[in-house]
Amino acid sequence: MSERNRERIFRLTNGRCAYCGKVLDFNKFHIDHVLAKSVGGKDKFNMLPSCPICNLSKSNLSLEQFRSKIENLIYIETGKIALMRNYWEIKPKKIKFYFEELF
């Protein structure tokens, strides 16, 4: 990928991870295919900047599958705390990705 295209993708979300909003290092950020290449996402407009953790965690999941994965992880982690607190009710909120706030 050309440096120019890499810069264009980096600027899409103001230099932040499209998913978690973390400030990205230009030399280390990943380019995520929103629709994974393995399932047909080859369009050049299908790319967003991502931190390595989000990109590797998302893998080839759809946005809704990735959102569900994060929500389930939050639920499991808070669930452990809840169990220790004797039946504390947990209601995880709907995850909204950083780029969804921008576009």
N, C-alpha and C positions, 0 to 999 in steps of 0.2 A: 504494500500500500504506500502511496506517495505521502510525503511529509505534509503536503497541502491538504490531502483528504484527512489525514490524522488530526491536523489542527482544526479542520471543519467539524469533525466529530467531537473533539474535545470541547469546542465552543458551544455545542448544542445545549449543554446543560450548565453553561458558565463555569466549566472546569470542575464540576462536581459529579460524583457517581449518580447515574440516572436512577438508581434504586434506593440507596441509603442516604444520599446527599453529602457524603464525605468529600472533602476537598481532595482533588486528585493531583498527583505528581505527574506532570506531562510525560516524563521519561519512563514511567512505570505503569500507567493506566492500561486497562484492557479495553478492547472493543468487543462489545457483546452483540450478537445477532439476536434481536428480540424474538424473532421466529428462527429457531436453530437451523443452521445449514443442513443438518441431518434430516430435517423434515421439510425441506424446500425453501428455507429463508435465504435466498441468494441475492435479493434486491439490495442495491447500494443504499437505499433509504431505510433499511432494516437494521441499522447499526446505531448503538448508543454507547457512550463512554461508561465504563464501569470500574469500580475498584476490583482488585484481584479476588477478594473474598466473595463479593456478590457474584462476579462472573463465574467463578468456579463452583459456587453453591447452586447457582441457577442451572448450570450445565445446559442440557437441551430441553429443559422444562418450558412450558408456556408461561406467560405472565401470571395467569390464574393458578397454575400449579405451583409456581414459585411463591406467590403470595400465600397460598395454603400451607406450603412447607414452612414458611416463616411463622405464620400464625400457630401452626401445630407445635413448633419448637418453643415459642413463647408460652403456649398453654402447658406444655410438658414441664418446662422449667418452673413456671409459677405454680403448677400443680404440685410439684414436690414441696414447695414452701407451704402451699395450702394444706397439704396432708399433715405437715408438721404442726400446723395451727388448728387442727381439728375442724375440718369441714368448712374452711373459709371458701366462700363462693368466688369462682373465677369466671369472668366474662371477657375474653380477649377481644380487643377492638379490631375493626377491619384495618388491615395494613394498606397504606397509600404510599406508592413509590414517589420519590422526589420528582421525577419527570412528569408525573401526572398533575402535579401542582403547577408546573411551568407551562404546559401545553393546553 
